[in-house]
Amino acid sequence: MTLVERSSAARTVKDAEDARDELRAALKGAGVTLPSLALDGVSLVGDFPRPLVDLGRCTPQTARLLAGALRGDVR
């Protein structure tokens, strides 16, 4: 892998990290915390990563809070 390819791969992962952080902040603003929110480790492997944001698992209460936030319900 060349230096340019490594730099491109690093930017791709950084972009996914930024997207995860934006989602975490938006959810926090809606009163929702997804405790398992992370990048999927398997999708980061290889010379040309294709990162996925893993929303993870949550309690039924958190799922309802998330549904309410998506509907625009008032907290």
PDB file of N, H, CA, C and O in Angstrom:
ATOM      1  N   MET A   1       0.843  -1.164   0.000  1.00  0.00           N
ATOM      2  CA  MET A   1       0.000   0.000   0.000  1.00  0.00           C
ATOM      3  C   MET A   1       0.894   1.234   0.000  1.00  0.00           C
ATOM      4  O   MET A   1       1.842   1.327   0.779  1.00  0.00           O
ATOM      5  N   THR A   2       0.586   2.158  -0.865  1.00  0.00           N
ATOM      6  H   THR A   2      -0.184   2.082  -1.498  1.00  0.00           H
ATOM      7  CA  THR A   2       1.395   3.372  -0.972  1.00  0.00           C
ATOM      8  C   THR A   2       0.998   4.371   0.117  1.00  0.00           C
ATOM      9  O   THR A   2      -0.019   4.221   0.793  1.00  0.00           O
ATOM     10  N   LEU A   3       1.823   5.370   0.253  1.00  0.00           N
ATOM     11  H   LEU A   3       2.649   5.491  -0.296  1.00  0.00           H
ATOM     12  CA  LEU A   3       1.553   6.428   1.225  1.00  0.00           C
ATOM     13  C   LEU A   3       0.240   7.133   0.894  1.00  0.00           C
ATOM     14  O   LEU A   3      -0.536   7.451   1.795  1.00  0.00           O
ATOM     15  N   VAL A   4      -0.011   7.375  -0.367  1.00  0.00           N
ATOM     16  H   VAL A   4       0.619   7.117  -1.100  1.00  0.00           H
ATOM     17  CA  VAL A   4      -1.251   8.038  -0.790  1.00  0.00           C
ATOM     18  C   VAL A   4      -2.454   7.169  -0.440  1.00  0.00           C
ATOM     19  O   VAL A   4      -3.464   7.680   0.043  1.00  0.00           O
ATOM     20  N   GLU A   5      -2.357   5.867  -0.678  1.00  0.00           N
ATOM     21  H   GLU A   5      -1.536   5.452  -1.070  1.00  0.00           H
ATOM     22  CA  GLU A   5      -3.455   4.958  -0.352  1.00  0.00           C
ATOM     23  C   GLU A   5      -3.697   4.903   1.161  1.00  0.00           C
ATOM     24  O   GLU A   5      -4.839   4.866   1.619  1.00  0.00           O
ATOM     25  N   ARG A   6      -2.603   4.899   1.924  1.00  0.00           N
ATOM     26  H   ARG A   6      -1.675   4.930   1.552  1.00  0.00           H
ATOM     27  CA  ARG A   6      -2.745   4.906   3.385  1.00  0.00           C
ATOM     28  C   ARG A   6      -3.410   6.181   3.864  1.00  0.00           C
ATOM     29  O   ARG A   6      -4.249   6.157   4.765  1.00  0.00           O
ATOM     30  N   SER A   7      -3.030   7.294   3.258  1.00  0.00           N
ATOM     31  H   SER A   7      -2.348   7.314   2.527  1.00  0.00           H
ATOM     32  CA  SER A   7      -3.623   8.574   3.627  1.00  0.00           C
ATOM     33  C   SER A   7      -5.117   8.589   3.300  1.00  0.00           C
ATOM     34  O   SER A   7      -5.928   9.088   4.079  1.00  0.00           O
ATOM     35  N   SER A   8      -5.463   8.043   2.155  1.00  0.00           N
ATOM     36  H   SER A   8      -4.804   7.638   1.521  1.00  0.00           H
ATOM     37  CA  SER A   8      -6.868   7.970   1.747  1.00  0.00           C
ATOM     38  C   SER A   8      -7.652   7.069   2.696  1.00  0.00           C
ATOM     39  O   SER A   8      -8.773   7.401   3.080  1.00  0.00           O
ATOM     40  N   ALA A   9      -7.076   5.943   3.073  1.00  0.00           N
ATOM     41  H   ALA A   9      -6.165   5.674   2.761  1.00  0.00           H
ATOM     42  CA  ALA A   9      -7.726   5.026   4.011  1.00  0.00           C
ATOM     43  C   ALA A   9      -7.921   5.705   5.358  1.00  0.00           C
ATOM     44  O   ALA A   9      -8.974   5.560   5.980  1.00  0.00           O
ATOM     45  N   ALA A  10      -6.923   6.439   5.811  1.00  0.00           N
ATOM     46  H   ALA A  10      -6.068   6.557   5.307  1.00  0.00           H
ATOM     47  CA  ALA A  10      -7.021   7.140   7.095  1.00  0.00           C
ATOM     48  C   ALA A  10      -8.125   8.194   7.049  1.00  0.00           C
ATOM     49  O   ALA A  10      -8.863   8.357   8.021  1.00  0.00           O
ATOM     50  N   ARG A  11      -8.245   8.908   5.933  1.00  0.00           N
ATOM     51  H   ARG A  11      -7.645   8.775   5.144  1.00  0.00           H
ATOM     52  CA  ARG A  11      -9.310   9.906   5.784  1.00  0.00           C
ATOM     53  C   ARG A  11     -10.683   9.246   5.802  1.00  0.00           C
ATOM     54  O   ARG A  11     -11.631   9.791   6.367  1.00  0.00           O
ATOM     55  N   THR A  12     -10.787   8.077   5.186  1.00  0.00           N
ATOM     56  H   THR A  12     -10.016   7.635   4.727  1.00  0.00           H
ATOM     57  CA  THR A  12     -12.047   7.345   5.166  1.00  0.00           C
ATOM     58  C   THR A  12     -12.472   6.952   6.581  1.00  0.00           C
ATOM     59  O   THR A  12     -13.638   7.099   6.946  1.00  0.00           O
ATOM     60  N   VAL A  13     -11.538   6.460   7.362  1.00  0.00           N
ATOM     61  H   VAL A  13     -10.591   6.341   7.065  1.00  0.00           H
ATOM     62  CA  VAL A  13     -11.832   6.078   8.746  1.00  0.00           C
ATOM     63  C   VAL A  13     -12.156   7.317   9.568  1.00  0.00           C
ATOM     64  O   VAL A  13     -13.088   7.289  10.373  1.00  0.00           O
ATOM     65  N   LYS A  14     -11.421   8.388   9.389  1.00  0.00           N
ATOM     66  H   LYS A  14     -10.664   8.411   8.736  1.00  0.00           H
ATOM     67  CA  LYS A  14     -11.668   9.632  10.116  1.00  0.00           C
ATOM     68  C   LYS A  14     -13.063  10.170   9.799  1.00  0.00           C
ATOM     69  O   LYS A  14     -13.757  10.656  10.692  1.00  0.00           O
ATOM     70  N   ASP A  15     -13.471  10.086   8.544  1.00  0.00           N
ATOM     71  H   ASP A  15     -12.907   9.691   7.819  1.00  0.00           H
ATOM     72  CA  ASP A  15     -14.799  10.528   8.149  1.00  0.00           C
ATOM     73  C   ASP A  15     -15.867   9.711   8.869  1.00  0.00           C
ATOM     74  O   ASP A  15     -16.865  10.268   9.327  1.00  0.00           O
ATOM     75  N   ALA A  16     -15.669   8.404   8.972  1.00  0.00           N
ATOM     76  H   ALA A  16     -14.858   7.952   8.600  1.00  0.00           H
ATOM     77  CA  ALA A  16     -16.618   7.547   9.683  1.00  0.00           C
ATOM     78  C   ALA A  16     -16.655   7.898  11.168  1.00  0.00           C
ATOM     79  O   ALA A  16     -17.727   7.917  11.772  1.00  0.00           O
ATOM     80  N   GLU A  17     -15.500   8.176  11.757  1.00  0.00           N
ATOM     81  H   GLU A  17     -14.629   8.162  11.266  1.00  0.00           H
ATOM     82  CA  GLU A  17     -15.447   8.585  13.173  1.00  0.00           C
ATOM     83  C   GLU A  17     -16.213   9.888  13.374  1.00  0.00           C
ATOM     84  O   GLU A  17     -16.948  10.045  14.350  1.00  0.00           O
ATOM     85  N   ASP A  18     -16.034  10.816  12.446  1.00  0.00           N
ATOM     86  H   ASP A  18     -15.437  10.689  11.654  1.00  0.00           H
ATOM     87  CA  ASP A  18     -16.741  12.095  12.538  1.00  0.00           C
ATOM     88  C   ASP A  18     -18.253  11.899  12.436  1.00  0.00           C
ATOM     89  O   ASP A  18     -19.018  12.518  13.175  1.00  0.00           O
ATOM     90  N   ALA A  19     -18.677  11.028  11.512  1.00  0.00           N
ATOM     91  H   ALA A  19     -18.056  10.524  10.911  1.00  0.00           H
ATOM     92  CA  ALA A  19     -20.101  10.738  11.351  1.00  0.00           C
ATOM     93  C   ALA A  19     -20.668  10.119  12.628  1.00  0.00           C
ATOM     94  O   ALA A  19     -21.759  10.481  13.068  1.00  0.00           O
ATOM     95  N   ARG A  20     -19.926   9.188  13.218  1.00  0.00           N
ATOM     96  H   ARG A  20     -19.039   8.894  12.861  1.00  0.00           H
ATOM     97  CA  ARG A  20     -20.344   8.568  14.486  1.00  0.00           C
ATOM     98  C   ARG A  20     -20.498   9.628  15.570  1.00  0.00           C
ATOM     99  O   ARG A  20     -21.479   9.627  16.315  1.00  0.00           O
ATOM    100  N   ASP A  21     -19.530  10.527  15.653  1.00  0.00           N
ATOM    101  H   ASP A  21     -18.734  10.528  15.048  1.00  0.00           H
ATOM    102  CA  ASP A  21     -19.564  11.571  16.678  1.00  0.00           C
ATOM    103  C   ASP A  21     -20.716  12.552  16.456  1.00  0.00           C
ATOM    104  O   ASP A  21     -21.334  13.004  17.419  1.00  0.00           O
ATOM    105  N   GLU A  22     -21.010  12.885  15.192  1.00  0.00           N
ATOM    106  H   GLU A  22     -20.507  12.518  14.410  1.00  0.00           H
ATOM    107  CA  GLU A  22     -22.139  13.756  14.876  1.00  0.00           C
ATOM    108  C   GLU A  22     -23.445  13.094  15.304  1.00  0.00           C
ATOM    109  O   GLU A  22     -24.316  13.740  15.887  1.00  0.00           O
ATOM    110  N   LEU A  23     -23.572  11.801  15.010  1.00  0.00           N
ATOM    111  H   LEU A  23     -22.864  11.276  14.536  1.00  0.00           H
ATOM    112  CA  LEU A  23     -24.772  11.067  15.392  1.00  0.00           C
ATOM    113  C   LEU A  23     -24.905  11.015  16.909  1.00  0.00           C
ATOM    114  O   LEU A  23     -25.994  11.227  17.444  1.00  0.00           O
ATOM    115  N   ARG A  24     -23.810  10.736  17.603  1.00  0.00           N
ATOM    116  H   ARG A  24     -22.926  10.563  17.168  1.00  0.00           H
ATOM    117  CA  ARG A  24     -23.839  10.692  19.072  1.00  0.00           C
ATOM    118  C   ARG A  24     -24.307  12.031  19.638  1.00  0.00           C
ATOM    119  O   ARG A  24     -25.133  12.065  20.550  1.00  0.00           O
ATOM    120  N   ALA A  25     -23.783  13.132  19.102  1.00  0.00           N
ATOM    121  H   ALA A  25     -23.112  13.104  18.362  1.00  0.00           H
ATOM    122  CA  ALA A  25     -24.160  14.459  19.596  1.00  0.00           C
ATOM    123  C   ALA A  25     -25.632  14.762  19.304  1.00  0.00           C
ATOM    124  O   ALA A  25     -26.331  15.310  20.156  1.00  0.00           O
ATOM    125  N   ALA A  26     -26.099  14.413  18.120  1.00  0.00           N
ATOM    126  H   ALA A  26     -25.532  13.967  17.428  1.00  0.00           H
ATOM    127  CA  ALA A  26     -27.498  14.656  17.772  1.00  0.00           C
ATOM    128  C   ALA A  26     -28.430  13.834  18.655  1.00  0.00           C
ATOM    129  O   ALA A  26     -29.460  14.327  19.113  1.00  0.00           O
ATOM    130  N   LEU A  27     -28.062  12.588  18.888  1.00  0.00           N
ATOM    131  H   LEU A  27     -27.225  12.187  18.515  1.00  0.00           H
ATOM    132  CA  LEU A  27     -28.877  11.746  19.761  1.00  0.00           C
ATOM    133  C   LEU A  27     -28.884  12.290  21.187  1.00  0.00           C
ATOM    134  O   LEU A  27     -29.922  12.304  21.849  1.00  0.00           O
ATOM    135  N   LYS A  28     -27.730  12.735  21.650  1.00  0.00           N
ATOM    136  H   LYS A  28     -26.887  12.724  21.112  1.00  0.00           H
ATOM    137  CA  LYS A  28     -27.647  13.298  23.002  1.00  0.00           C
ATOM    138  C   LYS A  28     -28.564  14.510  23.119  1.00  0.00           C
ATOM    139  O   LYS A  28     -29.239  14.694  24.132  1.00  0.00           O
ATOM    140  N   GLY A  29     -28.581  15.334  22.075  1.00  0.00           N
ATOM    141  H   GLY A  29     -28.032  15.184  21.252  1.00  0.00           H
ATOM    142  CA  GLY A  29     -29.463  16.502  22.070  1.00  0.00           C
ATOM    143  C   GLY A  29     -30.937  16.127  22.139  1.00  0.00           C
ATOM    144  O   GLY A  29     -31.765  16.912  22.600  1.00  0.00           O
ATOM    145  N   ALA A  30     -31.257  14.921  21.676  1.00  0.00           N
ATOM    146  H   ALA A  30     -30.584  14.283  21.301  1.00  0.00           H
ATOM    147  CA  ALA A  30     -32.638  14.431  21.722  1.00  0.00           C
ATOM    148  C   ALA A  30     -32.890  13.592  22.976  1.00  0.00           C
ATOM    149  O   ALA A  30     -33.969  13.026  23.145  1.00  0.00           O
ATOM    150  N   GLY A  31     -31.884  13.517  23.855  1.00  0.00           N
ATOM    151  H   GLY A  31     -31.007  13.977  23.718  1.00  0.00           H
ATOM    152  CA  GLY A  31     -32.035  12.769  25.088  1.00  0.00           C
ATOM    153  C   GLY A  31     -31.859  11.268  24.931  1.00  0.00           C
ATOM    154  O   GLY A  31     -32.347  10.491  25.752  1.00  0.00           O
ATOM    155  N   VAL A  32     -31.161  10.860  23.873  1.00  0.00           N
ATOM    156  H   VAL A  32     -30.765  11.491  23.206  1.00  0.00           H
ATOM    157  CA  VAL A  32     -30.973   9.431  23.594  1.00  0.00           C
ATOM    158  C   VAL A  32     -29.489   9.093  23.652  1.00  0.00           C
ATOM    159  O   VAL A  32     -28.663   9.802  23.078  1.00  0.00           O
ATOM    160  N   THR A  33     -29.157   8.016  24.341  1.00  0.00           N
ATOM    161  H   THR A  33     -29.829   7.440  24.807  1.00  0.00           H
ATOM    162  CA  THR A  33     -27.788   7.516  24.377  1.00  0.00           C
ATOM    163  C   THR A  33     -27.783   6.075  23.884  1.00  0.00           C
ATOM    164  O   THR A  33     -28.446   5.216  24.465  1.00  0.00           O
ATOM    165  N   LEU A  34     -27.047   5.811  22.826  1.00  0.00           N
ATOM    166  H   LEU A  34     -26.509   6.509  22.353  1.00  0.00           H
ATOM    167  CA  LEU A  34     -26.851   4.433  22.358  1.00  0.00           C
ATOM    168  C   LEU A  34     -25.511   3.975  22.918  1.00  0.00           C
ATOM    169  O   LEU A  34     -24.465   4.382  22.413  1.00  0.00           O
ATOM    170  N   PRO A  35     -25.521   3.144  23.941  1.00  0.00           N
ATOM    171  CA  PRO A  35     -24.279   2.800  24.633  1.00  0.00           C
ATOM    172  C   PRO A  35     -23.278   2.035  23.778  1.00  0.00           C
ATOM    173  O   PRO A  35     -22.081   2.058  24.064  1.00  0.00           O
ATOM    174  N   SER A  36     -23.742   1.366  22.746  1.00  0.00           N
ATOM    175  H   SER A  36     -24.714   1.347  22.514  1.00  0.00           H
ATOM    176  CA  SER A  36     -22.833   0.567  21.918  1.00  0.00           C
ATOM    177  C   SER A  36     -22.463   1.261  20.606  1.00  0.00           C
ATOM    178  O   SER A  36     -21.864   0.634  19.733  1.00  0.00           O
ATOM    179  N   LEU A  37     -22.804   2.527  20.453  1.00  0.00           N
ATOM    180  H   LEU A  37     -23.291   3.036  21.163  1.00  0.00           H
ATOM    181  CA  LEU A  37     -22.506   3.261  19.223  1.00  0.00           C
ATOM    182  C   LEU A  37     -20.994   3.287  18.989  1.00  0.00           C
ATOM    183  O   LEU A  37     -20.236   3.787  19.821  1.00  0.00           O
ATOM    184  N   ALA A  38     -20.570   2.747  17.853  1.00  0.00           N
ATOM    185  H   ALA A  38     -21.185   2.341  17.177  1.00  0.00           H
ATOM    186  CA  ALA A  38     -19.129   2.628  17.567  1.00  0.00           C
ATOM    187  C   ALA A  38     -18.931   2.374  16.085  1.00  0.00           C
ATOM    188  O   ALA A  38     -19.891   2.244  15.326  1.00  0.00           O
ATOM    189  N   LEU A  39     -17.677   2.305  15.688  1.00  0.00           N
ATOM    190  H   LEU A  39     -16.897   2.411  16.305  1.00  0.00           H
ATOM    191  CA  LEU A  39     -17.363   1.849  14.340  1.00  0.00           C
ATOM    192  C   LEU A  39     -17.254   0.335  14.367  1.00  0.00           C
ATOM    193  O   LEU A  39     -16.736  -0.241  15.324  1.00  0.00           O
ATOM    194  N   ASP A  40     -17.742  -0.303  13.321  1.00  0.00           N
ATOM    195  H   ASP A  40     -18.163   0.165  12.544  1.00  0.00           H
ATOM    196  CA  ASP A  40     -17.653  -1.750  13.198  1.00  0.00           C
ATOM    197  C   ASP A  40     -16.219  -2.129  12.870  1.00  0.00           C
ATOM    198  O   ASP A  40     -15.707  -1.768  11.810  1.00  0.00           O
ATOM    199  N   GLY A  41     -15.571  -2.851  13.768  1.00  0.00           N
ATOM    200  H   GLY A  41     -15.987  -3.144  14.629  1.00  0.00           H
ATOM    201  CA  GLY A  41     -14.164  -3.206  13.604  1.00  0.00           C
ATOM    202  C   GLY A  41     -13.864  -3.998  12.346  1.00  0.00           C
ATOM    203  O   GLY A  41     -12.836  -3.774  11.707  1.00  0.00           O
ATOM    204  N   VAL A  42     -14.737  -4.916  11.983  1.00  0.00           N
ATOM    205  H   VAL A  42     -15.572  -5.099  12.503  1.00  0.00           H
ATOM    206  CA  VAL A  42     -14.508  -5.751  10.802  1.00  0.00           C
ATOM    207  C   VAL A  42     -14.461  -4.907   9.532  1.00  0.00           C
ATOM    208  O   VAL A  42     -13.689  -5.197   8.618  1.00  0.00           O
ATOM    209  N   SER A  43     -15.286  -3.861   9.475  1.00  0.00           N
ATOM    210  H   SER A  43     -15.913  -3.625  10.217  1.00  0.00           H
ATOM    211  CA  SER A  43     -15.332  -3.027   8.271  1.00  0.00           C
ATOM    212  C   SER A  43     -14.099  -2.129   8.128  1.00  0.00           C
ATOM    213  O   SER A  43     -13.909  -1.489   7.094  1.00  0.00           O
ATOM    214  N   LEU A  44     -13.270  -2.086   9.166  1.00  0.00           N
ATOM    215  H   LEU A  44     -13.424  -2.605  10.006  1.00  0.00           H
ATOM    216  CA  LEU A  44     -12.057  -1.260   9.123  1.00  0.00           C
ATOM    217  C   LEU A  44     -10.832  -2.041   8.664  1.00  0.00           C
ATOM    218  O   LEU A  44      -9.770  -1.460   8.438  1.00  0.00           O
ATOM    219  N   VAL A  45     -10.978  -3.345   8.529  1.00  0.00           N
ATOM    220  H   VAL A  45     -11.840  -3.816   8.713  1.00  0.00           H
ATOM    221  CA  VAL A  45      -9.850  -4.214   8.200  1.00  0.00           C
ATOM    222  C   VAL A  45      -9.569  -4.181   6.699  1.00  0.00           C
ATOM    223  O   VAL A  45     -10.491  -4.103   5.887  1.00  0.00           O
ATOM    224  N   GLY A  46      -8.319  -4.239   6.351  1.00  0.00           N
ATOM    225  H   GLY A  46      -7.570  -4.302   7.010  1.00  0.00           H
ATOM    226  CA  GLY A  46      -7.923  -4.300   4.947  1.00  0.00           C
ATOM    227  C   GLY A  46      -7.273  -3.015   4.479  1.00  0.00           C
ATOM    228  O   GLY A  46      -7.272  -2.000   5.175  1.00  0.00           O
ATOM    229  N   ASP A  47      -6.721  -3.090   3.283  1.00  0.00           N
ATOM    230  H   ASP A  47      -6.722  -3.915   2.718  1.00  0.00           H
ATOM    231  CA  ASP A  47      -6.034  -1.938   2.720  1.00  0.00           C
ATOM    232  C   ASP A  47      -6.986  -0.799   2.367  1.00  0.00           C
ATOM    233  O   ASP A  47      -6.609   0.372   2.418  1.00  0.00           O
ATOM    234  N   PHE A  48      -8.216  -1.148   2.009  1.00  0.00           N
ATOM    235  H   PHE A  48      -8.522  -2.100   1.968  1.00  0.00           H
ATOM    236  CA  PHE A  48      -9.191  -0.143   1.592  1.00  0.00           C
ATOM    237  C   PHE A  48     -10.444  -0.288   2.456  1.00  0.00           C
ATOM    238  O   PHE A  48     -11.428  -0.893   2.032  1.00  0.00           O
ATOM    239  N   PRO A  49     -10.402   0.271   3.670  1.00  0.00           N
ATOM    240  CA  PRO A  49     -11.518   0.095   4.601  1.00  0.00           C
ATOM    241  C   PRO A  49     -12.813   0.700   4.069  1.00  0.00           C
ATOM    242  O   PRO A  49     -12.809   1.712   3.368  1.00  0.00           O
ATOM    243  N   ARG A  50     -13.904   0.060   4.416  1.00  0.00           N
ATOM    244  H   ARG A  50     -13.908  -0.762   4.985  1.00  0.00           H
ATOM    245  CA  ARG A  50     -15.245   0.554   4.105  1.00  0.00           C
ATOM    246  C   ARG A  50     -16.000   0.626   5.432  1.00  0.00           C
ATOM    247  O   ARG A  50     -16.854  -0.216   5.708  1.00  0.00           O
ATOM    248  N   PRO A  51     -15.684   1.636   6.257  1.00  0.00           N
ATOM    249  CA  PRO A  51     -16.204   1.693   7.624  1.00  0.00           C
ATOM    250  C   PRO A  51     -17.722   1.782   7.684  1.00  0.00           C
ATOM    251  O   PRO A  51     -18.370   2.446   6.875  1.00  0.00           O
ATOM    252  N   LEU A  52     -18.258   1.083   8.679  1.00  0.00           N
ATOM    253  H   LEU A  52     -17.732   0.544   9.336  1.00  0.00           H
ATOM    254  CA  LEU A  52     -19.679   1.142   8.981  1.00  0.00           C
ATOM    255  C   LEU A  52     -19.842   1.652  10.409  1.00  0.00           C
ATOM    256  O   LEU A  52     -19.069   1.301  11.301  1.00  0.00           O
ATOM    257  N   VAL A  53     -20.851   2.478  10.606  1.00  0.00           N
ATOM    258  H   VAL A  53     -21.478   2.763   9.882  1.00  0.00           H
ATOM    259  CA  VAL A  53     -21.181   2.917  11.953  1.00  0.00           C
ATOM    260  C   VAL A  53     -22.144   1.878  12.519  1.00  0.00           C
ATOM    261  O   VAL A  53     -23.215   1.638  11.963  1.00  0.00           O
ATOM    262  N   ASP A  54     -21.750   1.275  13.618  1.00  0.00           N
ATOM    263  H   ASP A  54     -20.879   1.470  14.069  1.00  0.00           H
ATOM    264  CA  ASP A  54     -22.541   0.238  14.269  1.00  0.00           C
ATOM    265  C   ASP A  54     -23.369   0.900  15.362  1.00  0.00           C
ATOM    266  O   ASP A  54     -22.820   1.445  16.319  1.00  0.00           O
ATOM    267  N   LEU A  55     -24.683   0.853  15.219  1.00  0.00           N
ATOM    268  H   LEU A  55     -25.129   0.410  14.441  1.00  0.00           H
ATOM    269  CA  LEU A  55     -25.553   1.480  16.202  1.00  0.00           C
ATOM    270  C   LEU A  55     -25.648   0.649  17.474  1.00  0.00           C
ATOM    271  O   LEU A  55     -26.017   1.164  18.530  1.00  0.00           O
ATOM    272  N   GLY A  56     -25.323  -0.610  17.377  1.00  0.00           N
ATOM    273  H   GLY A  56     -25.024  -1.028  16.519  1.00  0.00           H
ATOM    274  CA  GLY A  56     -25.241  -1.454  18.559  1.00  0.00           C
ATOM    275  C   GLY A  56     -26.585  -1.838  19.134  1.00  0.00           C
ATOM    276  O   GLY A  56     -27.613  -1.816  18.457  1.00  0.00           O
ATOM    277  N   ARG A  57     -26.543  -2.189  20.395  1.00  0.00           N
ATOM    278  H   ARG A  57     -25.708  -2.207  20.945  1.00  0.00           H
ATOM    279  CA  ARG A  57     -27.722  -2.657  21.094  1.00  0.00           C
ATOM    280  C   ARG A  57     -28.165  -1.621  22.108  1.00  0.00           C
ATOM    281  O   ARG A  57     -27.372  -0.800  22.569  1.00  0.00           O
ATOM    282  N   CYS A  58     -29.467  -1.674  22.453  1.00  0.00           N
ATOM    283  H   CYS A  58     -30.110  -2.342  22.078  1.00  0.00           H
ATOM    284  CA  CYS A  58     -29.989  -0.751  23.448  1.00  0.00           C
ATOM    285  C   CYS A  58     -31.188  -1.384  24.145  1.00  0.00           C
ATOM    286  O   CYS A  58     -31.735  -2.390  23.693  1.00  0.00           O
ATOM    287  N   THR A  59     -31.571  -0.783  25.229  1.00  0.00           N
ATOM    288  H   THR A  59     -31.126   0.034  25.597  1.00  0.00           H
ATOM    289  CA  THR A  59     -32.732  -1.260  25.978  1.00  0.00           C
ATOM    290  C   THR A  59     -34.011  -0.870  25.231  1.00  0.00           C
ATOM    291  O   THR A  59     -33.984   0.025  24.385  1.00  0.00           O
ATOM    292  N   PRO A  60     -35.125  -1.532  25.537  1.00  0.00           N
ATOM    293  CA  PRO A  60     -36.397  -1.120  24.933  1.00  0.00           C
ATOM    294  C   PRO A  60     -36.731   0.348  25.215  1.00  0.00           C
ATOM    295  O   PRO A  60     -37.283   1.040  24.359  1.00  0.00           O
ATOM    296  N   GLN A  61     -36.395   0.817  26.415  1.00  0.00           N
ATOM    297  H   GLN A  61     -35.946   0.255  27.110  1.00  0.00           H
ATOM    298  CA  GLN A  61     -36.650   2.218  26.743  1.00  0.00           C
ATOM    299  C   GLN A  61     -35.868   3.148  25.806  1.00  0.00           C
ATOM    300  O   GLN A  61     -36.408   4.143  25.321  1.00  0.00           O
ATOM    301  N   THR A  62     -34.610   2.823  25.558  1.00  0.00           N
ATOM    302  H   THR A  62     -34.171   2.015  25.952  1.00  0.00           H
ATOM    303  CA  THR A  62     -33.803   3.636  24.654  1.00  0.00           C
ATOM    304  C   THR A  62     -34.345   3.564  23.235  1.00  0.00           C
ATOM    305  O   THR A  62     -34.344   4.568  22.522  1.00  0.00           O
ATOM    306  N   ALA A  63     -34.804   2.395  22.819  1.00  0.00           N
ATOM    307  H   ALA A  63     -34.805   1.580  23.398  1.00  0.00           H
ATOM    308  CA  ALA A  63     -35.400   2.251  21.478  1.00  0.00           C
ATOM    309  C   ALA A  63     -36.625   3.154  21.340  1.00  0.00           C
ATOM    310  O   ALA A  63     -36.838   3.767  20.295  1.00  0.00           O
ATOM    311  N   ARG A  64     -37.423   3.229  22.397  1.00  0.00           N
ATOM    312  H   ARG A  64     -37.250   2.730  23.246  1.00  0.00           H
ATOM    313  CA  ARG A  64     -38.609   4.103  22.355  1.00  0.00           C
ATOM    314  C   ARG A  64     -38.212   5.576  22.333  1.00  0.00           C
ATOM    315  O   ARG A  64     -38.841   6.380  21.646  1.00  0.00           O
ATOM    316  N   LEU A  65     -37.178   5.928  23.078  1.00  0.00           N
ATOM    317  H   LEU A  65     -36.667   5.275  23.636  1.00  0.00           H
ATOM    318  CA  LEU A  65     -36.683   7.306  23.042  1.00  0.00           C
ATOM    319  C   LEU A  65     -36.188   7.670  21.644  1.00  0.00           C
ATOM    320  O   LEU A  65     -36.448   8.766  21.148  1.00  0.00           O
ATOM    321  N   LEU A  66     -35.480   6.744  21.024  1.00  0.00           N
ATOM    322  H   LEU A  66     -35.269   5.854  21.428  1.00  0.00           H
ATOM    323  CA  LEU A  66     -34.978   6.971  19.668  1.00  0.00           C
ATOM    324  C   LEU A  66     -36.136   7.110  18.685  1.00  0.00           C
ATOM    325  O   LEU A  66     -36.121   7.993  17.827  1.00  0.00           O
ATOM    326  N   ALA A  67     -37.135   6.247  18.806  1.00  0.00           N
ATOM    327  H   ALA A  67     -37.148   5.530  19.503  1.00  0.00           H
ATOM    328  CA  ALA A  67     -38.312   6.338  17.928  1.00  0.00           C
ATOM    329  C   ALA A  67     -39.013   7.684  18.112  1.00  0.00           C
ATOM    330  O   ALA A  67     -39.427   8.315  17.140  1.00  0.00           O
ATOM    331  N   GLY A  68     -39.140   8.110  19.356  1.00  0.00           N
ATOM    332  H   GLY A  68     -38.804   7.597  20.146  1.00  0.00           H
ATOM    333  CA  GLY A  68     -39.757   9.392  19.624  1.00  0.00           C
ATOM    334  C   GLY A  68     -38.974  10.552  19.037  1.00  0.00           C
ATOM    335  O   GLY A  68     -39.551  11.498  18.502  1.00  0.00           O
ATOM    336  N   ALA A  69     -37.652  10.469  19.142  1.00  0.00           N
ATOM    337  H   ALA A  69     -37.183   9.700  19.577  1.00  0.00           H
ATOM    338  CA  ALA A  69     -36.800  11.530  18.577  1.00  0.00           C
ATOM    339  C   ALA A  69     -36.963  11.588  17.058  1.00  0.00           C
ATOM    340  O   ALA A  69     -36.989  12.671  16.475  1.00  0.00           O
ATOM    341  N   LEU A  70     -37.071  10.438  16.429  1.00  0.00           N
ATOM    342  H   LEU A  70     -37.049   9.557  16.903  1.00  0.00           H
ATOM    343  CA  LEU A  70     -37.236  10.407  14.971  1.00  0.00           C
ATOM    344  C   LEU A  70     -38.607  10.932  14.547  1.00  0.00           C
ATOM    345  O   LEU A  70     -38.755  11.533  13.483  1.00  0.00           O
ATOM    346  N   ARG A  71     -39.594  10.697  15.388  1.00  0.00           N
ATOM    347  H   ARG A  71     -39.474  10.209  16.253  1.00  0.00           H
ATOM    348  CA  ARG A  71     -40.939  11.231  15.098  1.00  0.00           C
ATOM    349  C   ARG A  71     -41.028  12.717  15.414  1.00  0.00           C
ATOM    350  O   ARG A  71     -41.955  13.390  14.964  1.00  0.00           O
ATOM    351  N   GLY A  72     -40.079  13.235  16.179  1.00  0.00           N
ATOM    352  H   GLY A  72     -39.326  12.688  16.544  1.00  0.00           H
ATOM    353  CA  GLY A  72     -40.112  14.639  16.563  1.00  0.00           C
ATOM    354  C   GLY A  72     -40.942  14.890  17.805  1.00  0.00           C
ATOM    355  O   GLY A  72     -41.355  16.020  18.066  1.00  0.00           O
ATOM    356  N   ASP A  73     -41.191  13.822  18.582  1.00  0.00           N
ATOM    357  H   ASP A  73     -40.855  12.904  18.370  1.00  0.00           H
ATOM    358  CA  ASP A  73     -41.960  13.974  19.819  1.00  0.00           C
ATOM    359  C   ASP A  73     -41.224  14.924  20.762  1.00  0.00           C
ATOM    360  O   ASP A  73     -39.994  14.961  20.794  1.00  0.00           O
ATOM    361  N   VAL A  74     -41.992  15.681  21.519  1.00  0.00           N
ATOM    362  H   VAL A  74     -42.991  15.650  21.493  1.00  0.00           H
ATOM    363  CA  VAL A  74     -41.427  16.575  22.519  1.00  0.00           C
ATOM    364  C   VAL A  74     -40.993  15.742  23.711  1.00  0.00           C
ATOM    365  O   VAL A  74     -41.730  14.861  24.154  1.00  0.00           O
ATOM    366  N   ARG A  75     -39.792  16.013  24.239  1.00  0.00           N
ATOM    367  H   ARG A  75     -39.194  16.728  23.879  1.00  0.00           H
ATOM    368  CA  ARG A  75     -39.284  15.284  25.407  1.00  0.00           C
ATOM    369  C   ARG A  75     -40.002  15.703  26.648  1.00  0.00           C
ATOM    370  O   ARG A  75     -39.709  15.196  27.731  1.00  0.00           O
TER     371      ARG A  75
END
